[in-house]
Amino acid sequence: MATVTTMKCACESCLCVVSIGDAIQKDDKYYCSDACANGHPEGKGCGHQGCSC
């Protein structure tokens, strides 16, 4: 059985792949940043290069 160690950020508009060990976990979902985890308050993006969420 394989163990999942990375996955796409749970934010629908985000393109980031995040390591589960480094992710921000909220409501049993994994996010790449606080901005994604909190629903992009004030329109703030995740800030990762190449991602326009």
Contacts in CASP RR format, 6 or more apart in sequence:
PFRMAT RR
TARGET T0000
AUTHOR 0000-0000-0000
METHOD contacts of the structure
MODEL  1
MATVTTMKCACESCLCVVSIGDAIQKDDKYYCSDACANGHPEGKGCGHQG
CSC
4 20 0 8 1.000
5 19 0 8 1.000
5 20 0 8 1.000
5 21 0 8 1.000
6 17 0 8 1.000
6 18 0 8 1.000
6 19 0 8 1.000
6 20 0 8 1.000
7 17 0 8 1.000
7 18 0 8 1.000
7 20 0 8 1.000
7 23 0 8 1.000
7 30 0 8 1.000
8 14 0 8 1.000
8 15 0 8 1.000
8 16 0 8 1.000
8 17 0 8 1.000
8 18 0 8 1.000
9 15 0 8 1.000
9 16 0 8 1.000
9 17 0 8 1.000
9 18 0 8 1.000
9 23 0 8 1.000
9 30 0 8 1.000
9 31 0 8 1.000
9 32 0 8 1.000
9 33 0 8 1.000
9 36 0 8 1.000
9 46 0 8 1.000
10 29 0 8 1.000
10 30 0 8 1.000
10 31 0 8 1.000
10 36 0 8 1.000
11 31 0 8 1.000
11 32 0 8 1.000
11 36 0 8 1.000
11 37 0 8 1.000
11 39 0 8 1.000
11 40 0 8 1.000
11 46 0 8 1.000
11 53 0 8 1.000
13 52 0 8 1.000
13 53 0 8 1.000
14 31 0 8 1.000
14 32 0 8 1.000
14 36 0 8 1.000
14 46 0 8 1.000
14 51 0 8 1.000
14 53 0 8 1.000
15 50 0 8 1.000
15 51 0 8 1.000
15 52 0 8 1.000
15 53 0 8 1.000
16 32 0 8 1.000
16 33 0 8 1.000
16 36 0 8 1.000
16 46 0 8 1.000
16 48 0 8 1.000
16 51 0 8 1.000
16 53 0 8 1.000
18 30 0 8 1.000
18 31 0 8 1.000
18 32 0 8 1.000
20 30 0 8 1.000
23 30 0 8 1.000
23 31 0 8 1.000
23 32 0 8 1.000
24 30 0 8 1.000
24 31 0 8 1.000
24 32 0 8 1.000
24 33 0 8 1.000
24 34 0 8 1.000
24 36 0 8 1.000
24 37 0 8 1.000
25 31 0 8 1.000
26 37 0 8 1.000
26 38 0 8 1.000
31 37 0 8 1.000
32 46 0 8 1.000
32 48 0 8 1.000
33 45 0 8 1.000
33 46 0 8 1.000
33 47 0 8 1.000
33 48 0 8 1.000
35 41 0 8 1.000
35 43 0 8 1.000
35 44 0 8 1.000
35 45 0 8 1.000
35 46 0 8 1.000
35 47 0 8 1.000
36 45 0 8 1.000
36 46 0 8 1.000
36 53 0 8 1.000
40 53 0 8 1.000
45 51 0 8 1.000
45 53 0 8 1.000
46 53 0 8 1.000
END
